[in-house]
Each structure stands twice: as C-alpha cells, then as structure tokens.
Amino acid sequence: MIDAPLDASPFEDIRRLLATMPGPDEAAAAAAAARQAVLTKPAGSLGRLETLATWLAAWQGKAMPSLDRPLVCVFAGSHGVAQKGVSAYPASVNRQMLDTFAAGGAAINQICAAYGLGFKVFDLALDLPTGDITEAEAMTEKACVATMAFGMEAVAAGTDGLALGEMGIGNTTVAAAIYAALYGGDPASWVGRGTGIDEAGLARKVAVVEAALAHHAGHLDDPLEVLRRLGGREVAAMAGAILAARLQRVPVVLDGYVATAAAAVLHALDPSALDHCVAGHLSAEGAHRAVLERLGLDPLLALGLRLGEGSGAALALGLLKAALACHRDMATFEQAGVAGPVA
C-alpha cells in the first residue's frame, strides 16, 4: 500500500520510491567474483555466464545467490486504441488468450514447464479498455499509480528472480507511442508489425502513433505523464513490478518490446533504475535494438522472437539458472584436485 498526503500528486509516491532504491551489494559481488576465479575452468572461459552470476549476487546481496523460486509474470491489458485497426487480431483475443494460459496451452506455459519456472497471470481489468490514446488519456494519474501498485504485488510472494511479460492486443502501438514520446525522431521509426499486420495496417499504426503524439503534445515532458497518457495497464503494472523488485533486491529479466517500454519510463526518471535488470532477448519487433542501446542493456538471447507473453524472458531465466548452477555447484581447483593456472 502506498500512503501519501491528501494534497500530494499520486505520482509523487512513485518519485519517492525511486529515491529510496538500493544499490548493488559490492561485497557480495566481490565474493562471487572471487569464487569464479577458483572454479575448475580458465578464467573468463564461461564468458557472460560468469558476469551474470556476479550480477545475481550483487542484487540478491549474497555471494551464493539462488533461483529457487523463479517466477514469470504476465500482465494482460486491453487498449481502446485497438479499435483503430492496429492489430491483425481482434480485441476478443485478449480474453481467449487468458483462457489459454489458464488451460496450459500457450507457448509460455511450455517454456515455464521446461525450465521449472513459476507462472502467474495478472488480469488488469481486461474487459475495460483504456482510453483511446488518439483522443483521450489512457489512464488518469490515480488509476495509473493504482495499477503500478497492483504490479508491485508480483514480488509479494517472495520470488528470488522475476521475468516480466505481457499480453494485450494493441500494446505494441502504445509501446511505440511511448518510445516516440521519450526519444523523439520519426514516429514511424518506432512502429513495427506487431502480430503481423500488412502494409495498410502498418500505415494505420503509424498514423495512430502520430495522432496520439499530436493529441497529447505539451504534456509529455514527464515520463510518468507519458506512461499514463500513452501507455496501458500492463505497461504501468510492469513498471511497478520492476520498481518493487528493486526495493526488495529481486533481479529482473525483461521480455521484449512492450515490457521494455515499462523499463524505459523508469530509466527516463532515473538512469540507475534498471541496474537490477537484464534484457532477456532482442525482439524482432520494431526498434527494440535501438531502445536497448539507449537503456544500456545487452540482450541475452536473439532468437527472432516477437510473441510477447514473457516468452523471451522465460528462456533467459532458464539461462540464468544455468549460470547459477555453474557458480554454485562447480568444483574449485582445490576440491577437484586439479592444478590451477601457473602463477
């Protein structure tokens, strides 16, 4: 629960929380790096798996980190702008996909089962679309903050590693609008094909993003205003989850284009806000590579994915589990009776 003075803007609660974010535990990171140096392998031979183990240690605050309760959270939202023909699929797919998740029939269900990951879906008023961003605010300030607070519940059960994904017809459009508002440039450069729209659909999508930017012009200097005016409930909830994870020292794996939009809002507020995050993969959607470069995030995987629903983040979480297994369970030179490097 977020408490605030009655006369304060709801967004001030978020700014106060950002100001209290902890940094990495440098002692834990140093201890993890020291362990990596004495494992039975040439120094640095496991490449990024070694730095990932050290990163986990730094953010969990222990030299021997854990991923005993990893969790993939998918936030599902509905968008008023979907009525503008920006997707190859109708908005009714939102509810149908939630039913598919519940029945265990989606790709994300199979990935989570393969890697032993917990899975949870958050229904964010799926039957109540946000405002059409070409002619209205997506959310009020109060509703945006309440949705962020709801997203913070993702870490309430005590997970030690969080992967974030989303589902919502029309949400690559709102993500593109967020990027265009935060970073400028030709709006068309941020727009991709989403669920596979044709040329006419792509043109409509670009026009929608341009119309949204024009409608909200003069109100987009504050990243939180960008979020509430142009975003969706799933984007706001993921931003809240990222922030809550930081406050509770839980490492985060981000999914693709839409999940990264939530991260981009926090990064625009504080460039250190994503230090506890890694990019799970490079999406084939839109200008994801350009966004990741702006955020200073090097994706773990590049598989041509553009599904969403946390699929790339879940795969990357499996990779993190492998990095951690090497860190925790490999023998040291002394334990194995193997000669170490020549001094």
N, C-alpha and C positions, 0 to 999 in steps of 0.2 A: 504494500500500500504506500502510495506517495502522498505525503502530507505537505500542505503549503498554506501560507497566509491567505485569507479570503480575498485580499485585494491583489494577489500576485497573479501574473500570467501563468497558465499551466505549463508553458514551455520553460519557465524559469526552473521548474523542478528538474527537467532534463539537463539544463545547463549546470545546476548544482551537482547533480550526479556525475557529470563529465569531469567536473573539477575535483572529484574525490577518487578518480580512477587510480588503482595501484600500479606500480611499475613492475618490471620483472625482478625475480629474486636472483640477484647476481651470484650469490654464494652457491645456490643450488645449481645454477648453470655452470659455474666453475667446477663444481664437484662432478657433474655429469660429463663435462669435457675431459676431466682427469681420468674418469673411468674409461671413456672411449679410447684414451691413449694407451691403455694397458690391455685391451681386448686382443684376442688372437687374430690379428689382421694387420696389414701395413697401415700406417697412419693415413687417414683420409680415404681409405680404399672403398668404404661404403658410401662415399660421397654425401649426398644430401640426407641420406638416412641418419647419418651421424648428427648433422646440424638440427634435424627435426627432433631427435631425442633430446638434445640440449635445450631446444626451444620449449619442448613439453616440460622439462624440468624447471626452466625459468618461470613458466607461468603457473604451474601447479605448486611451485615452491618446495620441491623435494628432488634430491639427486636421483632417486629411483622413481620416476613418475609411473602412473598407472593409466590403463584404459580398461578398467574392469566393468564400467557401466557406461559405455559409449551410447549416445542417443542421436538419432536422426529425427529432426522436427520439420514437418512440412506445414506451412501456413497457407490456408486456402481463402482467397478473397474473390469478390465479384465486383466488376467495374462497369459503371454507367457508360463509359466510352465504348464498350464492346458493341453497342448498338450501331456504331458508325461503320461497321463492316471492316474492322481492322484485323480480324482473325479468320482463318479458314474454317473454324469450328463455331457452332452456336454457343451461347452462354449456358445453355442447358447441360453442356458437358461438365460444368463445374460440379454439380451435384452427382452426376453419373460417375465421375472420377472418384469422388469421395466414397461412393458405394464400392467402387472397385478396390480402393485402398483397404477398406474395411473387410472385403472378401479375400484379400491377399493376392489379387490378380494383377497388380501393376508391376512395372519394372523395378520400382524402388523396393517393393516387398521382397523380390527375389534377391536383390543386392544385399539388403539388410540380413536376410536369412543366410546368405553365403558367407558373410563376414561376422555373424554373431552380433549384430547391432540392434539396439532397441529402436523402436519406431513409434512415433506419435504424430497424429494429425490434429491441427487446430482449425476448427471451423469458425471463421471470422464473419459471422452474420451473412453467410453465403447467399441467402435468399433476399438480401437487401443490398443492391448495388450501391457503390459510392456515387457521388455526383459526377456527371459527365464533364470532364475537365476542359472541354472546349467551350463550356458556357457556365460553369459553376465550380466551386471549390469541391475537391474530392471529399474532404472532411472538415469539420470545424476544428479549432485548436483543441478544445476539450476532448472531442472524440479521438483525435489523433493521439493525444497523450494517454488517454484511457486504453487505446489499442496498443501503444508501446508498453504500457504497464501489463497488459494481458500477455504480450510476448515475453515479458520478463519471467513469466511462470515456467518457461521452457527449462530453466535450470532449478526449479523449486524442488524437484525430486532427488537432487544430489548427483547429477551426472558428472563424470570426470573428463568428458570430451563431447563436444556438441557439433553436429553437422546441420547446417540450415538450408532448407529448400522451400519451394513454394509451388502453388498451383492456382491458376486463375486466368480464364480467357480474357485477353486484352492487356495482360500485365507487361508484355514486352513493349507495348505502346507507352504505358506510363513510365516504364524504366527509361525509355529513350527520351521522353519529355524531361525527366529528372536530370539526366546527363546533359541534355542541351541547356537546361537552366543553370546547372552548376558550372559547366565548362565552356558554354558558348559554341561558336562555329556554326556551320551549316546544319540546321536540324536534320536534314536528310542523312548526314553522315553518321548519325546515331541510330538510325532506324534499320532494322533487319526484317527478315521474312517470318520470324516467329514460328507459328505452327505450319508454315509452308504456303503463304499467300502468293498469288500470282502477281503479275506486273500491275494490273489495275488495283489490286488490293494493297500493294506496296505504295502506290501513288496516294491512295486514300489514307494510308497510315501516316505518310509524310505530311499530308495536308492537315491531319488531325493534330499532330505534334505542333505544327506551325500555328494552328488556330489556338491551341491551348496556351502556347507561349504568348501569343498576342493578347489573349483574354486576361492573363494574369500579369502582364507587363507592369513593372513598377512595384511589384510585391514579391520579387524573387531574390532579393539580396540576402535574406536569411535562409540558411539551409533547412531549418525546421519549417519555414513557410513553404519552401519548395516541396517538402515532404507532404504537408497536409493539403496543399492546393493541387499538386500534380500526381501524388502517389496513390497507393491503395492500402487497404488494411493489412495485407500480407507484408507489404514493404515496411510499414510502420511497426508491425509486430516483430519482424526480423531485426529492425534497428534496436528495439527494446531488448530482444534476446541477446544481441551482441553486447550491449551495454551491461546487462545483468551478468552475463558470463564474465566480463572483465572484472566487475566488482567482486565476484565470487572466485576468481582465479581459475576459470574453466577455459581451456583452449578451444578455439572455434575454427571449424572448416567451413568456408563459404562455397556455395554452389555457383551457378552461372550468372547470366546477365541480369536477372531480376534481383537475386539475392545480393549481388554486388552493388546494386543501386542503393539498397539499405545501408550497406557499409560506406558508400560514397558520401551519404548525408552526414554520417558521424565523422568521417575523415575531414569533411569540409568545416565541421565545427571545431575539431581538434585533430591535427595530423598524427598524433600518437594514439588515437582511439582504436586503431586496428592492429596494434603491435602484438596482441594475443591471437591474431587471426592468420590463417593461411588460405590462399585461393586453392580450392580443390582441383579445379581444372580450367582449361581455356575453352570457353564455349564457342560454337560455330555461329552463334547469334550476334548480329550487329557488330558494334565496335568494342567487343569485350576486351580484346587485347589492348586497345588504347586506354580503356578505363583502368585495367590492371596496372599498366605502366604509370598512370597518374597516381595510383594508390601505392605504388612501390611493392606490389605483390607479384611474386613469380609463381605461376600455377604449377601444381604438382603433376598434373596429367594433361595431355592434349589428345583427346580421342574423337574429336569431331562431334561431341555431344551437344544437343540443344533441346533436350527433353524437359529440363527443369525437374520438379518434384524431388530435389535433393540427390539425384542420381550420381552426378559427378562428385559431389561432396562425400557421399557414402562410399564410393570407390576409393576416394582419397583417404577416408578414415580407415579403411582396410590397410592402406599403405602405411599409415601412421602406426597401426597395430604391429605391422611387421618391423618397422623401425624400432619400436619399443621392445619387441621380443628380442631383437638382436642386442639392444642396450642392456636389458635386464638379465638375459639368460646365456649369452655367450660366455665362454670361459676366459679368464685372464691368462696371460702368458704363464704366470706363476701356477695357477690352478691346473693348467693343462700340461705343465712341464715342457713347454715349448720355448725355445730360445727367443728372446726379444731382439729388437734391432741392435746392430752393432753401434756402440757409443762413439 
